Amino acid sequence: MKNIVEILKSHFIVLQIVIENFTILDSNLEILIKIKSSDFDEKTILFDRVSSININSDYYFCSSKSSIIIEDLAHAQIEGVKYKIAVAEDSMTFYCENIILAN
């Protein structure tokens, strides 16, 4: 998690957001966010066991001003939820259980 925080504190651009297993019932929903940072090159962050996806825009896009905010909810003791994620000025929010640096 420390590496992920370091990457997100740097200046980065969101290149791609992929929602995996979205149409498969009873599957592990995952979100992959590929970012490019001048300090860390291209990295992919995997958000595992995603729930409650909310996209607040008719036309969702990423820009150079996009951000990724991670809120630690471990103290809330909600089953299957450890983090709340907000992407690109709250255009997309979701909860997840694990965050993994994929590369």
N, C-alpha and C positions, 0 to 999 in steps of 0.2 A: 504494500500500500504506500510505503514511503516513496518509492520510485514514481508511482502514479501521481502523487501530490506534487513532487518536484516538476514533473512534466506539465501538469496543469497550472503551476505557478509561472511557467515560462510563457512567452508569447507564442501562440500557436494558431493554426487555422484548421477548422474541421473540414476534412476532405470528403468523407463519406459516412453515412449512417445506414447500417444494415440490420433489419429485424429478421431473425432466423426463427423458423418453426412457428410462424405466426398463424398459419392455416391448418396446423396439425393439432387435433384435439388431444388433450392430456399429455402434451409434450413440454419439454423444458424450453421456455421462451428465452431467447438471448438477444442482446443488442450489442453489435460491434460498432465502435466509433473509431474511425481512422483519422488521425490528426497529423499535421506536419508542423514541427517546431524548428526554429533556427538552431536551437541548442541540442535537440535530440533526434533530428531527422524525422522520418515517418514512424509512427507507433500506432498500434491498434489496442484499444482498451475493450475488454470483454465484460459486459454486465450480464451476470448469470442469474437464472431463476427470477426473471423479470415479471412484475405484476403491475396492474393498474396503469397502463400506458394512457396518457392523455396528450393529444396533439391539438393545440389551440389555434391552428391557422388553417385556412382553406388551401393555402399554397405554402407548404413548409420549405424553407431553404436555409442554408448556412452561409454566413458571410465572414469577412475578416474580423468582425466584431462579436462573433459567436463565442459563447463561453460554456463551460461545463462546471456545474456546481454540485458538490457531493455533500449531503447532510447526513451525519452519522446518527442513526436511530436505534442503535444497539440498546441504549438505556430504556427505550420505550417498550421493550419486550413484546413486540408484535411477531407472532409466529411466521417464519419465512421471510421476514423483512429486516434488513440491517441498515440499508441506505435509501435515501430519497435523492434522485438525480433530477436536475433541471438543465436543459440544453437550450442554447440559442435564445437568450432572453425569455425563458419560460415558454417558448413555443412548444416544447415537448417536455413532459415530466413523467417519471415512472419510479417504481420502487424495485429494489433487487436485493438478493441475498449475498452475492459475492461479486467482487470486482477484481479482475485479473489483467495484468499486462501481458497481452498475447504475443508480443515480439519485442 
